[in-house]
Amino acid sequence: MDIKDLNELRNEFEMMQQQAMQAACEDGSCVEDEYEDYPDYLKAIYAEIMPPAKSGIYFSRWDLKRMAAELDESFAIDVRERMFKNFMQWIATPEDMLSVVDQFKSHMDMKCELYKEYSQKYPAMQELFEPKIQKAQKAKKYLDKVYVEFFT
């Protein structure tokens, strides 16, 4: 076999690889891999817990900073999403994740207690706060589910 034949064989092989890749990705399921610092469960938690419309609780930047301080962690005030990632980046063990879940749940409980207090003081506000409390209860269950699925 001479060099010309080897080059032709190599070109044919490369074309076959490209065709196989294109055929496999025609349905749009292939996305170029991006380096990602955080596992998918963090995106899921952020999407389900951080928006007040889903969790019933607003986690301010200062709330995140205080929750991290409870765990002897610290980071600068920044954009909420970045602060969330900074808060979550130190998780290395199931115990770390459980501590973070407990912090979120504790914060939710604190906010729900305020909602209940406001509802008692101002009965007309109960219909505003009750759905928030129910969403917070669902969000806490979601955190437990994530912990079980990814850390046990």
Phi, psi and omega per residue, in radians:
M1 nan 2.275 -3.129
D2 -1.687 3.095 -3.067
I3 -1.103 -0.662 -3.138
K4 -1.077 -0.765 3.121
D5 -1.130 -0.692 3.113
L6 -1.116 -0.740 3.122
N7 -1.110 -0.728 3.110
E8 -1.118 -0.731 3.117
L9 -1.103 -0.755 3.116
R10 -1.087 -0.771 3.130
N11 -1.097 -0.746 3.116
E12 -1.086 -0.732 3.137
F13 -1.109 -0.766 3.121
E14 -1.112 -0.682 3.111
M15 -1.146 -0.704 3.110
M16 -1.105 -0.689 3.107
Q17 -1.114 -0.771 -3.141
Q18 -1.115 -0.736 3.125
Q19 -1.116 -0.681 3.126
A20 -1.146 -0.709 3.116
M21 -1.135 -0.756 -3.141
Q22 -1.130 -0.721 3.140
A23 -1.144 -0.677 -3.134
A24 -1.224 -0.470 -3.060
C25 -1.806 0.125 -3.097
E26 -1.082 -0.529 -3.111
D27 -1.419 0.000 3.098
G28 1.488 0.083 -3.104
S29 -1.369 -0.303 3.114
C30 -1.571 2.147 3.074
V31 -2.189 2.424 3.133
E32 -1.020 2.368 3.139
D33 -1.157 2.312 3.036
E34 -1.961 2.530 3.061
Y35 -1.210 2.273 -3.099
E36 -2.261 2.248 -3.111
D37 -1.363 -0.361 -2.996
Y38 -2.185 2.441 3.121
P39 -1.157 2.859 -3.103
D40 -1.055 -0.523 -3.105
Y41 -1.111 -0.456 3.099
L42 -1.217 -0.686 3.061
K43 -1.098 -0.718 -3.134
A44 -1.133 -0.773 3.116
I45 -1.090 -0.788 -3.131
Y46 -1.045 -0.748 -3.101
A47 -1.204 -0.519 -3.071
E48 -1.704 -0.457 -3.025
I49 -1.821 -0.691 -3.023
M50 -1.293 -0.603 3.098
P51 -1.288 2.153 3.139
P52 -1.048 -0.466 3.126
A53 -1.132 -0.458 -3.129
K54 -1.699 -0.698 -3.044
S55 -1.730 -0.229 -3.111
G56 1.398 -0.087 -3.070
I57 -2.198 2.390 3.035
Y58 -1.707 2.137 3.059
F59 -1.717 1.835 3.133
S60 -1.343 2.972 3.084
R61 -1.075 -0.673 3.127
W62 -1.211 -0.584 3.063
D63 -1.076 -0.805 3.122
L64 -1.069 -0.731 -3.136
K65 -1.116 -0.757 3.119
R66 -1.148 -0.720 3.130
M67 -1.099 -0.708 3.103
A68 -1.153 -0.690 3.137
A69 -1.078 -0.600 3.085
E70 -1.064 -0.450 -3.135
L71 -1.801 0.276 -3.138
D72 1.070 0.585 3.053
E73 -1.985 2.716 -3.138
S74 -2.572 2.541 3.037
F75 -2.725 2.849 -3.086
A76 -1.326 2.681 3.018
I77 -1.160 2.281 -3.060
D78 -2.659 -2.852 3.036
V79 -1.121 2.471 -3.070
R80 -0.936 -0.771 -3.109
E81 -1.094 -0.748 3.116
R82 -1.145 -0.684 3.107
M83 -1.133 -0.691 3.083
F84 -1.044 -0.811 3.129
K85 -1.099 -0.714 3.098
N86 -1.101 -0.684 3.119
F87 -1.123 -0.681 -3.055
M88 -1.505 -0.255 -3.001
Q89 -1.203 -0.391 -3.098
W90 -1.456 -0.070 -3.136
I91 -1.161 2.072 -3.129
A92 -2.193 -0.360 -3.081
T93 -2.302 2.882 3.053
P94 -1.042 -0.577 3.124
E95 -1.151 -0.675 3.085
D96 -1.087 -0.790 -3.128
M97 -1.131 -0.693 3.108
L98 -1.084 -0.675 3.093
S99 -1.098 -0.729 3.123
V100 -1.165 -0.780 3.108
V101 -1.037 -0.761 3.124
D102 -1.087 -0.657 3.099
Q103 -1.113 -0.794 3.120
F104 -1.093 -0.777 -3.122
K105 -1.151 -0.695 3.109
S106 -1.086 -0.754 3.120
H107 -1.125 -0.712 3.104
M108 -1.104 -0.740 3.122
D109 -1.072 -0.740 3.129
M110 -1.056 -0.805 3.133
K111 -1.137 -0.695 3.138
C112 -1.131 -0.641 3.079
E113 -1.089 -0.696 3.071
L114 -1.109 -0.743 3.119
Y115 -1.057 -0.739 3.134
K116 -1.137 -0.729 3.110
E117 -1.070 -0.794 3.122
Y118 -1.102 -0.664 3.133
S119 -1.128 -0.618 3.120
Q120 -1.268 -0.716 -3.130
K121 -1.245 -0.624 -3.082
Y122 -2.243 1.460 -3.053
P123 -0.950 -0.505 3.134
A124 -1.154 -0.351 -3.113
M125 -1.499 -0.133 -3.076
Q126 -1.015 -0.719 -3.128
E127 -1.199 -0.301 3.049
L128 -1.433 -0.727 -3.038
F129 -1.502 -0.501 -3.096
E130 -1.039 -0.800 3.085
P131 -1.082 -0.587 3.105
K132 -1.143 -0.713 3.119
I133 -1.127 -0.743 3.117
Q134 -1.106 -0.725 3.091
K135 -1.102 -0.692 3.126
A136 -1.116 -0.677 3.108
Q137 -1.112 -0.721 3.092
K138 -1.141 -0.693 3.139
A139 -1.124 -0.675 3.104
K140 -1.126 -0.707 3.086
K141 -1.112 -0.675 3.116
Y142 -1.083 -0.760 3.103
L143 -1.045 -0.742 3.095
D144 -1.074 -0.735 3.135
K145 -1.086 -0.789 3.123
V146 -1.070 -0.750 3.131
Y147 -1.047 -0.813 -3.125
V148 -1.121 -0.779 -3.086
E149 -1.167 -0.671 -3.010
F150 -1.806 -0.294 -3.007
F151 -2.198 0.027 3.083
T152 -2.154 nan nan
